[in-house]
Amino acid sequence: MLCQAFGEPFITYFTRIKQSEQQRFEQAADRDEFQRREYFSRI
């Protein structure tokens, strides 16, 4: 359904972004700091 709505190239791109995000989170020494830096720096 999402592939039909957004197109397969977008879903592939979004999946890569989220996989990279998950890897950075798993490798972070301080996961709370990672989340603050990753998500709250944009606000």
mmCIF entry with sequence, helices, sheets and N, C-alpha, C, O atoms, coordinates in Angstrom:
data_MODEL
# 
_entry.id   MODEL 
# 
_entity.id                         1 
_entity.type                       polymer 
_entity.pdbx_number_of_molecules   1 
# 
_entity_poly.entity_id                      1 
_entity_poly.type                           'polypeptide(L)' 
_entity_poly.nstd_linkage                   no 
_entity_poly.nstd_monomer                   no 
_entity_poly.pdbx_seq_one_letter_code       MLCQAFGEPFITYFTRIKQSEQQRFEQAADRDEFQRREYFSRI 
_entity_poly.pdbx_seq_one_letter_code_can   MLCQAFGEPFITYFTRIKQSEQQRFEQAADRDEFQRREYFSRI 
_entity_poly.pdbx_strand_id                 A 
# 
loop_
_entity_poly_seq.entity_id 
_entity_poly_seq.num 
_entity_poly_seq.mon_id 
_entity_poly_seq.hetero 
1 1  MET n 
1 2  LEU n 
1 3  CYS n 
1 4  GLN n 
1 5  ALA n 
1 6  PHE n 
1 7  GLY n 
1 8  GLU n 
1 9  PRO n 
1 10 PHE n 
1 11 ILE n 
1 12 THR n 
1 13 TYR n 
1 14 PHE n 
1 15 THR n 
1 16 ARG n 
1 17 ILE n 
1 18 LYS n 
1 19 GLN n 
1 20 SER n 
1 21 GLU n 
1 22 GLN n 
1 23 GLN n 
1 24 ARG n 
1 25 PHE n 
1 26 GLU n 
1 27 GLN n 
1 28 ALA n 
1 29 ALA n 
1 30 ASP n 
1 31 ARG n 
1 32 ASP n 
1 33 GLU n 
1 34 PHE n 
1 35 GLN n 
1 36 ARG n 
1 37 ARG n 
1 38 GLU n 
1 39 TYR n 
1 40 PHE n 
1 41 SER n 
1 42 ARG n 
1 43 ILE n 
# 
_struct_asym.id          A 
_struct_asym.entity_id   1 
# 
loop_
_struct_conf.conf_type_id 
_struct_conf.id 
_struct_conf.pdbx_PDB_helix_id 
_struct_conf.beg_label_comp_id 
_struct_conf.beg_label_asym_id 
_struct_conf.beg_label_seq_id 
_struct_conf.pdbx_beg_PDB_ins_code 
_struct_conf.end_label_comp_id 
_struct_conf.end_label_asym_id 
_struct_conf.end_label_seq_id 
_struct_conf.pdbx_end_PDB_ins_code 
_struct_conf.beg_auth_comp_id 
_struct_conf.beg_auth_asym_id 
_struct_conf.beg_auth_seq_id 
_struct_conf.end_auth_comp_id 
_struct_conf.end_auth_asym_id 
_struct_conf.end_auth_seq_id 
_struct_conf.pdbx_PDB_helix_class 
_struct_conf.details 
_struct_conf.pdbx_PDB_helix_length 
HELX_P HELX_P1 AA1 LEU A 2  ? PHE A 6  ? LEU A 2  PHE A 6  1 ? 5  
HELX_P HELX_P2 AA2 GLU A 8  ? GLN A 27 ? GLU A 8  GLN A 27 1 ? 20 
HELX_P HELX_P3 AA3 ARG A 31 ? TYR A 39 ? ARG A 31 TYR A 39 1 ? 9  
HELX_P HELX_P4 AA4 PHE A 40 ? ARG A 42 ? PHE A 40 ARG A 42 5 ? 3  
# 
_struct_conf_type.id          HELX_P 
_struct_conf_type.criteria    ? 
_struct_conf_type.reference   ? 
# 
loop_
_atom_site.group_PDB 
_atom_site.id 
_atom_site.type_symbol 
_atom_site.label_atom_id 
_atom_site.label_alt_id 
_atom_site.label_comp_id 
_atom_site.label_asym_id 
_atom_site.label_entity_id 
_atom_site.label_seq_id 
_atom_site.pdbx_PDB_ins_code 
_atom_site.Cartn_x 
_atom_site.Cartn_y 
_atom_site.Cartn_z 
_atom_site.occupancy 
_atom_site.B_iso_or_equiv 
_atom_site.pdbx_formal_charge 
_atom_site.auth_seq_id 
_atom_site.auth_comp_id 
_atom_site.auth_asym_id 
_atom_site.auth_atom_id 
_atom_site.pdbx_PDB_model_num 
ATOM 1   N N  . MET A 1 1  ? 0.820  -1.187 0.000  1.00 0.00 ? 1  MET A N  1 
ATOM 2   C CA . MET A 1 1  ? 0.000  0.000  0.000  1.00 0.00 ? 1  MET A CA 1 
ATOM 3   C C  . MET A 1 1  ? 0.876  1.267  0.000  1.00 0.00 ? 1  MET A C  1 
ATOM 4   O O  . MET A 1 1  ? 0.617  2.206  -0.754 1.00 0.00 ? 1  MET A O  1 
ATOM 5   N N  . LEU A 1 2  ? 1.914  1.283  0.853  1.00 0.00 ? 2  LEU A N  1 
ATOM 6   C CA . LEU A 1 2  ? 2.781  2.459  0.886  1.00 0.00 ? 2  LEU A CA 1 
ATOM 7   C C  . LEU A 1 2  ? 3.553  2.635  -0.412 1.00 0.00 ? 2  LEU A C  1 
ATOM 8   O O  . LEU A 1 2  ? 3.749  3.756  -0.881 1.00 0.00 ? 2  LEU A O  1 
ATOM 9   N N  . CYS A 1 3  ? 3.990  1.523  -0.987 1.00 0.00 ? 3  CYS A N  1 
ATOM 10  C CA . CYS A 1 3  ? 4.696  1.615  -2.278 1.00 0.00 ? 3  CYS A CA 1 
ATOM 11  C C  . CYS A 1 3  ? 3.796  2.211  -3.347 1.00 0.00 ? 3  CYS A C  1 
ATOM 12  O O  . CYS A 1 3  ? 4.248  2.987  -4.189 1.00 0.00 ? 3  CYS A O  1 
ATOM 13  N N  . GLN A 1 4  ? 2.545  1.853  -3.310 1.00 0.00 ? 4  GLN A N  1 
ATOM 14  C CA . GLN A 1 4  ? 1.606  2.415  -4.285 1.00 0.00 ? 4  GLN A CA 1 
ATOM 15  C C  . GLN A 1 4  ? 1.384  3.900  -4.030 1.00 0.00 ? 4  GLN A C  1 
ATOM 16  O O  . GLN A 1 4  ? 1.278  4.684  -4.973 1.00 0.00 ? 4  GLN A O  1 
ATOM 17  N N  . ALA A 1 5  ? 1.315  4.285  -2.772 1.00 0.00 ? 5  ALA A N  1 
ATOM 18  C CA . ALA A 1 5  ? 1.037  5.679  -2.438 1.00 0.00 ? 5  ALA A CA 1 
ATOM 19  C C  . ALA A 1 5  ? 2.249  6.583  -2.674 1.00 0.00 ? 5  ALA A C  1 
ATOM 20  O O  . ALA A 1 5  ? 2.108  7.672  -3.232 1.00 0.00 ? 5  ALA A O  1 
ATOM 21  N N  . PHE A 1 6  ? 3.436  6.142  -2.254 1.00 0.00 ? 6  PHE A N  1 
ATOM 22  C CA . PHE A 1 6  ? 4.623  6.990  -2.317 1.00 0.00 ? 6  PHE A CA 1 
ATOM 23  C C  . PHE A 1 6  ? 5.588  6.619  -3.435 1.00 0.00 ? 6  PHE A C  1 
ATOM 24  O O  . PHE A 1 6  ? 6.423  7.432  -3.832 1.00 0.00 ? 6  PHE A O  1 
ATOM 25  N N  . GLY A 1 7  ? 5.478  5.423  -3.932 1.00 0.00 ? 7  GLY A N  1 
ATOM 26  C CA . GLY A 1 7  ? 6.388  4.946  -4.958 1.00 0.00 ? 7  GLY A CA 1 
ATOM 27  C C  . GLY A 1 7  ? 7.541  4.168  -4.335 1.00 0.00 ? 7  GLY A C  1 
ATOM 28  O O  . GLY A 1 7  ? 8.031  4.511  -3.259 1.00 0.00 ? 7  GLY A O  1 
ATOM 29  N N  . GLU A 1 8  ? 7.955  3.138  -5.015 1.00 0.00 ? 8  GLU A N  1 
ATOM 30  C CA . GLU A 1 8  ? 9.011  2.264  -4.499 1.00 0.00 ? 8  GLU A CA 1 
ATOM 31  C C  . GLU A 1 8  ? 10.345 2.979  -4.261 1.00 0.00 ? 8  GLU A C  1 
ATOM 32  O O  . GLU A 1 8  ? 11.009 2.690  -3.265 1.00 0.00 ? 8  GLU A O  1 
ATOM 33  N N  . PRO A 1 9  ? 10.764 3.903  -5.140 1.00 0.00 ? 9  PRO A N  1 
ATOM 34  C CA . PRO A 1 9  ? 12.038 4.601  -4.875 1.00 0.00 ? 9  PRO A CA 1 
ATOM 35  C C  . PRO A 1 9  ? 12.030 5.353  -3.536 1.00 0.00 ? 9  PRO A C  1 
ATOM 36  O O  . PRO A 1 9  ? 13.026 5.335  -2.812 1.00 0.00 ? 9  PRO A O  1 
ATOM 37  N N  . PHE A 1 10 ? 10.931 6.001  -3.210 1.00 0.00 ? 10 PHE A N  1 
ATOM 38  C CA . PHE A 1 10 ? 10.854 6.712  -1.932 1.00 0.00 ? 10 PHE A CA 1 
ATOM 39  C C  . PHE A 1 10 ? 10.920 5.739  -0.762 1.00 0.00 ? 10 PHE A C  1 
ATOM 40  O O  . PHE A 1 10 ? 11.624 6.002  0.213  1.00 0.00 ? 10 PHE A O  1 
ATOM 41  N N  . ILE A 1 11 ? 10.210 4.632  -0.837 1.00 0.00 ? 11 ILE A N  1 
ATOM 42  C CA . ILE A 1 11 ? 10.206 3.645  0.253  1.00 0.00 ? 11 ILE A CA 1 
ATOM 43  C C  . ILE A 1 11 ? 11.613 3.079  0.439  1.00 0.00 ? 11 ILE A C  1 
ATOM 44  O O  . ILE A 1 11 ? 12.053 2.892  1.573  1.00 0.00 ? 11 ILE A O  1 
ATOM 45  N N  . THR A 1 12 ? 12.311 2.807  -0.637 1.00 0.00 ? 12 THR A N  1 
ATOM 46  C CA . THR A 1 12 ? 13.687 2.301  -0.562 1.00 0.00 ? 12 THR A CA 1 
ATOM 47  C C  . THR A 1 12 ? 14.593 3.331  0.105  1.00 0.00 ? 12 THR A C  1 
ATOM 48  O O  . THR A 1 12 ? 15.386 2.983  0.979  1.00 0.00 ? 12 THR A O  1 
ATOM 49  N N  . TYR A 1 13 ? 14.482 4.584  -0.294 1.00 0.00 ? 13 TYR A N  1 
ATOM 50  C CA . TYR A 1 13 ? 15.277 5.668  0.283  1.00 0.00 ? 13 TYR A CA 1 
ATOM 51  C C  . TYR A 1 13 ? 14.966 5.833  1.773  1.00 0.00 ? 13 TYR A C  1 
ATOM 52  O O  . TYR A 1 13 ? 15.887 5.923  2.585  1.00 0.00 ? 13 TYR A O  1 
ATOM 53  N N  . PHE A 1 14 ? 13.707 5.874  2.137  1.00 0.00 ? 14 PHE A N  1 
ATOM 54  C CA . PHE A 1 14 ? 13.286 6.044  3.529  1.00 0.00 ? 14 PHE A CA 1 
ATOM 55  C C  . PHE A 1 14 ? 13.779 4.879  4.387  1.00 0.00 ? 14 PHE A C  1 
ATOM 56  O O  . PHE A 1 14 ? 14.218 5.080  5.519  1.00 0.00 ? 14 PHE A O  1 
ATOM 57  N N  . THR A 1 15 ? 13.707 3.671  3.852  1.00 0.00 ? 15 THR A N  1 
ATOM 58  C CA . THR A 1 15 ? 14.177 2.490  4.577  1.00 0.00 ? 15 THR A CA 1 
ATOM 59  C C  . THR A 1 15 ? 15.672 2.592  4.857  1.00 0.00 ? 15 THR A C  1 
ATOM 60  O O  . THR A 1 15 ? 16.115 2.270  5.959  1.00 0.00 ? 15 THR A O  1 
ATOM 61  N N  . ARG A 1 16 ? 16.450 3.034  3.881  1.00 0.00 ? 16 ARG A N  1 
ATOM 62  C CA . ARG A 1 16 ? 17.897 3.210  4.083  1.00 0.00 ? 16 ARG A CA 1 
ATOM 63  C C  . ARG A 1 16 ? 18.187 4.248  5.160  1.00 0.00 ? 16 ARG A C  1 
ATOM 64  O O  . ARG A 1 16 ? 19.069 4.046  5.994  1.00 0.00 ? 16 ARG A O  1 
ATOM 65  N N  . ILE A 1 17 ? 17.462 5.339  5.147  1.00 0.00 ? 17 ILE A N  1 
ATOM 66  C CA . ILE A 1 17 ? 17.655 6.385  6.157  1.00 0.00 ? 17 ILE A CA 1 
ATOM 67  C C  . ILE A 1 17 ? 17.389 5.828  7.550  1.00 0.00 ? 17 ILE A C  1 
ATOM 68  O O  . ILE A 1 17 ? 18.174 6.062  8.469  1.00 0.00 ? 17 ILE A O  1 
ATOM 69  N N  . LYS A 1 18 ? 16.293 5.095  7.716  1.00 0.00 ? 18 LYS A N  1 
ATOM 70  C CA . LYS A 1 18 ? 15.933 4.555  9.024  1.00 0.00 ? 18 LYS A CA 1 
ATOM 71  C C  . LYS A 1 18 ? 16.896 3.459  9.463  1.00 0.00 ? 18 LYS A C  1 
ATOM 72  O O  . LYS A 1 18 ? 17.174 3.340  10.656 1.00 0.00 ? 18 LYS A O  1 
ATOM 73  N N  . GLN A 1 19 ? 17.410 2.661  8.546  1.00 0.00 ? 19 GLN A N  1 
ATOM 74  C CA . GLN A 1 19 ? 18.398 1.645  8.906  1.00 0.00 ? 19 GLN A CA 1 
ATOM 75  C C  . GLN A 1 19 ? 19.685 2.311  9.386  1.00 0.00 ? 19 GLN A C  1 
ATOM 76  O O  . GLN A 1 19 ? 20.292 1.856  10.356 1.00 0.00 ? 19 GLN A O  1 
ATOM 77  N N  . SER A 1 20 ? 20.102 3.375  8.721  1.00 0.00 ? 20 SER A N  1 
ATOM 78  C CA . SER A 1 20 ? 21.285 4.114  9.134  1.00 0.00 ? 20 SER A CA 1 
ATOM 79  C C  . SER A 1 20 ? 21.074 4.729  10.509 1.00 0.00 ? 20 SER A C  1 
ATOM 80  O O  . SER A 1 20 ? 21.970 4.700  11.353 1.00 0.00 ? 20 SER A O  1 
ATOM 81  N N  . GLU A 1 21 ? 19.908 5.276  10.728 1.00 0.00 ? 21 GLU A N  1 
ATOM 82  C CA . GLU A 1 21 ? 19.575 5.850  12.030 1.00 0.00 ? 21 GLU A CA 1 
ATOM 83  C C  . GLU A 1 21 ? 19.651 4.790  13.129 1.00 0.00 ? 21 GLU A C  1 
ATOM 84  O O  . GLU A 1 21 ? 20.190 5.053  14.204 1.00 0.00 ? 21 GLU A O  1 
ATOM 85  N N  . GLN A 1 22 ? 19.127 3.614  12.873 1.00 0.00 ? 22 GLN A N  1 
ATOM 86  C CA . GLN A 1 22 ? 19.156 2.525  13.851 1.00 0.00 ? 22 GLN A CA 1 
ATOM 87  C C  . GLN A 1 22 ? 20.591 2.100  14.149 1.00 0.00 ? 22 GLN A C  1 
ATOM 88  O O  . GLN A 1 22 ? 20.927 1.842  15.305 1.00 0.00 ? 22 GLN A O  1 
ATOM 89  N N  . GLN A 1 23 ? 21.430 2.025  13.139 1.00 0.00 ? 23 GLN A N  1 
ATOM 90  C CA . GLN A 1 23 ? 22.832 1.659  13.343 1.00 0.00 ? 23 GLN A CA 1 
ATOM 91  C C  . GLN A 1 23 ? 23.554 2.698  14.194 1.00 0.00 ? 23 GLN A C  1 
ATOM 92  O O  . GLN A 1 23 ? 24.310 2.339  15.097 1.00 0.00 ? 23 GLN A O  1 
ATOM 93  N N  . ARG A 1 24 ? 23.328 3.983  13.915 1.00 0.00 ? 24 ARG A N  1 
ATOM 94  C CA . ARG A 1 24 ? 23.956 5.038  14.708 1.00 0.00 ? 24 ARG A CA 1 
ATOM 95  C C  . ARG A 1 24 ? 23.485 4.981  16.154 1.00 0.00 ? 24 ARG A C  1 
ATOM 96  O O  . ARG A 1 24 ? 24.275 5.194  17.075 1.00 0.00 ? 24 ARG A O  1 
ATOM 97  N N  . PHE A 1 25 ? 22.208 4.694  16.358 1.00 0.00 ? 25 PHE A N  1 
ATOM 98  C CA . PHE A 1 25 ? 21.670 4.581  17.705 1.00 0.00 ? 25 PHE A CA 1 
ATOM 99  C C  . PHE A 1 25 ? 22.324 3.427  18.457 1.00 0.00 ? 25 PHE A C  1 
ATOM 100 O O  . PHE A 1 25 ? 22.718 3.580  19.613 1.00 0.00 ? 25 PHE A O  1 
ATOM 101 N N  . GLU A 1 26 ? 22.440 2.278  17.806 1.00 0.00 ? 26 GLU A N  1 
ATOM 102 C CA . GLU A 1 26 ? 23.038 1.100  18.443 1.00 0.00 ? 26 GLU A CA 1 
ATOM 103 C C  . GLU A 1 26 ? 24.505 1.322  18.786 1.00 0.00 ? 26 GLU A C  1 
ATOM 104 O O  . GLU A 1 26 ? 24.996 0.758  19.763 1.00 0.00 ? 26 GLU A O  1 
ATOM 105 N N  . GLN A 1 27 ? 25.211 2.126  18.008 1.00 0.00 ? 27 GLN A N  1 
ATOM 106 C CA . GLN A 1 27 ? 26.629 2.378  18.225 1.00 0.00 ? 27 GLN A CA 1 
ATOM 107 C C  . GLN A 1 27 ? 26.889 3.538  19.191 1.00 0.00 ? 27 GLN A C  1 
ATOM 108 O O  . GLN A 1 27 ? 28.022 3.731  19.632 1.00 0.00 ? 27 GLN A O  1 
ATOM 109 N N  . ALA A 1 28 ? 25.870 4.293  19.515 1.00 0.00 ? 28 ALA A N  1 
ATOM 110 C CA . ALA A 1 28 ? 26.044 5.463  20.381 1.00 0.00 ? 28 ALA A CA 1 
ATOM 111 C C  . ALA A 1 28 ? 26.436 5.038  21.795 1.00 0.00 ? 28 ALA A C  1 
ATOM 112 O O  . ALA A 1 28 ? 25.856 4.117  22.369 1.00 0.00 ? 28 ALA A O  1 
ATOM 113 N N  . ALA A 1 29 ? 27.425 5.726  22.334 1.00 0.00 ? 29 ALA A N  1 
ATOM 114 C CA . ALA A 1 29 ? 27.850 5.455  23.710 1.00 0.00 ? 29 ALA A CA 1 
ATOM 115 C C  . ALA A 1 29 ? 26.776 5.907  24.684 1.00 0.00 ? 29 ALA A C  1 
ATOM 116 O O  . ALA A 1 29 ? 26.502 5.225  25.672 1.00 0.00 ? 29 ALA A O  1 
ATOM 117 N N  . ASP A 1 30 ? 26.167 7.051  24.409 1.00 0.00 ? 30 ASP A N  1 
ATOM 118 C CA . ASP A 1 30 ? 25.105 7.593  25.251 1.00 0.00 ? 30 ASP A CA 1 
ATOM 119 C C  . ASP A 1 30 ? 23.853 7.722  24.392 1.00 0.00 ? 30 ASP A C  1 
ATOM 120 O O  . ASP A 1 30 ? 23.728 8.665  23.610 1.00 0.00 ? 30 ASP A O  1 
ATOM 121 N N  . ARG A 1 31 ? 22.948 6.802  24.531 1.00 0.00 ? 31 ARG A N  1 
ATOM 122 C CA . ARG A 1 31 ? 21.762 6.765  23.668 1.00 0.00 ? 31 ARG A CA 1 
ATOM 123 C C  . ARG A 1 31 ? 20.809 7.916  23.939 1.00 0.00 ? 31 ARG A C  1 
ATOM 124 O O  . ARG A 1 31 ? 20.127 8.381  23.026 1.00 0.00 ? 31 ARG A O  1 
ATOM 125 N N  . ASP A 1 32 ? 20.752 8.381  25.175 1.00 0.00 ? 32 ASP A N  1 
ATOM 126 C CA . ASP A 1 32 ? 19.914 9.546  25.469 1.00 0.00 ? 32 ASP A CA 1 
ATOM 127 C C  . ASP A 1 32 ? 20.450 10.782 24.752 1.00 0.00 ? 32 ASP A C  1 
ATOM 128 O O  . ASP A 1 32 ? 19.686 11.558 24.177 1.00 0.00 ? 32 ASP A O  1 
ATOM 129 N N  . GLU A 1 33 ? 21.763 10.955 24.791 1.00 0.00 ? 33 GLU A N  1 
ATOM 130 C CA . GLU A 1 33 ? 22.384 12.087 24.095 1.00 0.00 ? 33 GLU A CA 1 
ATOM 131 C C  . GLU A 1 33 ? 22.174 11.969 22.588 1.00 0.00 ? 33 GLU A C  1 
ATOM 132 O O  . GLU A 1 33 ? 21.939 12.970 21.912 1.00 0.00 ? 33 GLU A O  1 
ATOM 133 N N  . PHE A 1 34 ? 22.257 10.761 22.067 1.00 0.00 ? 34 PHE A N  1 
ATOM 134 C CA . PHE A 1 34 ? 22.003 10.544 20.644 1.00 0.00 ? 34 PHE A CA 1 
ATOM 135 C C  . PHE A 1 34 ? 20.605 11.029 20.283 1.00 0.00 ? 34 PHE A C  1 
ATOM 136 O O  . PHE A 1 34 ? 20.424 11.739 19.294 1.00 0.00 ? 34 PHE A O  1 
ATOM 137 N N  . GLN A 1 35 ? 19.619 10.644 21.084 1.00 0.00 ? 35 GLN A N  1 
ATOM 138 C CA . GLN A 1 35 ? 18.239 11.036 20.792 1.00 0.00 ? 35 GLN A CA 1 
ATOM 139 C C  . GLN A 1 35 ? 18.055 12.546 20.893 1.00 0.00 ? 35 GLN A C  1 
ATOM 140 O O  . GLN A 1 35 ? 17.364 13.142 20.067 1.00 0.00 ? 35 GLN A O  1 
ATOM 141 N N  . ARG A 1 36 ? 18.661 13.163 21.887 1.00 0.00 ? 36 ARG A N  1 
ATOM 142 C CA . ARG A 1 36 ? 18.568 14.631 21.987 1.00 0.00 ? 36 ARG A CA 1 
ATOM 143 C C  . ARG A 1 36 ? 19.192 15.289 20.760 1.00 0.00 ? 36 ARG A C  1 
ATOM 144 O O  . ARG A 1 36 ? 18.618 16.206 20.174 1.00 0.00 ? 36 ARG A O  1 
ATOM 145 N N  . ARG A 1 37 ? 20.354 14.818 20.388 1.00 0.00 ? 37 ARG A N  1 
ATOM 146 C CA . ARG A 1 37 ? 21.067 15.401 19.243 1.00 0.00 ? 37 ARG A CA 1 
ATOM 147 C C  . ARG A 1 37 ? 20.321 15.132 17.929 1.00 0.00 ? 37 ARG A C  1 
ATOM 148 O O  . ARG A 1 37 ? 20.198 16.018 17.084 1.00 0.00 ? 37 ARG A O  1 
ATOM 149 N N  . GLU A 1 38 ? 19.833 13.918 17.772 1.00 0.00 ? 38 GLU A N  1 
ATOM 150 C CA . GLU A 1 38 ? 19.198 13.505 16.514 1.00 0.00 ? 38 GLU A CA 1 
ATOM 151 C C  . GLU A 1 38 ? 17.829 14.145 16.313 1.00 0.00 ? 38 GLU A C  1 
ATOM 152 O O  . GLU A 1 38 ? 17.501 14.561 15.202 1.00 0.00 ? 38 GLU A O  1 
ATOM 153 N N  . TYR A 1 39 ? 17.034 14.229 17.363 1.00 0.00 ? 39 TYR A N  1 
ATOM 154 C CA . TYR A 1 39 ? 15.640 14.632 17.199 1.00 0.00 ? 39 TYR A CA 1 
ATOM 155 C C  . TYR A 1 39 ? 15.349 16.043 17.689 1.00 0.00 ? 39 TYR A C  1 
ATOM 156 O O  . TYR A 1 39 ? 14.562 16.752 17.063 1.00 0.00 ? 39 TYR A O  1 
ATOM 157 N N  . PHE A 1 40 ? 15.958 16.469 18.786 1.00 0.00 ? 40 PHE A N  1 
ATOM 158 C CA . PHE A 1 40 ? 15.610 17.752 19.356 1.00 0.00 ? 40 PHE A CA 1 
ATOM 159 C C  . PHE A 1 40 ? 16.424 18.907 18.804 1.00 0.00 ? 40 PHE A C  1 
ATOM 160 O O  . PHE A 1 40 ? 16.063 20.066 19.007 1.00 0.00 ? 40 PHE A O  1 
ATOM 161 N N  . SER A 1 41 ? 17.502 18.619 18.119 1.00 0.00 ? 41 SER A N  1 
ATOM 162 C CA . SER A 1 41 ? 18.311 19.707 17.550 1.00 0.00 ? 41 SER A CA 1 
ATOM 163 C C  . SER A 1 41 ? 17.558 20.425 16.433 1.00 0.00 ? 41 SER A C  1 
ATOM 164 O O  . SER A 1 41 ? 17.915 21.543 16.062 1.00 0.00 ? 41 SER A O  1 
ATOM 165 N N  . ARG A 1 42 ? 16.549 19.806 15.911 1.00 0.00 ? 42 ARG A N  1 
ATOM 166 C CA . ARG A 1 42 ? 15.774 20.407 14.803 1.00 0.00 ? 42 ARG A CA 1 
ATOM 167 C C  . ARG A 1 42 ? 14.701 21.364 15.284 1.00 0.00 ? 42 ARG A C  1 
ATOM 168 O O  . ARG A 1 42 ? 14.129 22.120 14.500 1.00 0.00 ? 42 ARG A O  1 
ATOM 169 N N  . ILE A 1 43 ? 14.435 21.324 16.575 1.00 0.00 ? 43 ILE A N  1 
ATOM 170 C CA . ILE A 1 43 ? 13.350 22.154 17.124 1.00 0.00 ? 43 ILE A CA 1 
ATOM 171 C C  . ILE A 1 43 ? 13.900 23.488 17.569 1.00 0.00 ? 43 ILE A C  1 
ATOM 172 O O  . ILE A 1 43 ? 13.150 24.332 18.060 1.00 0.00 ? 43 ILE A O  1 
# 
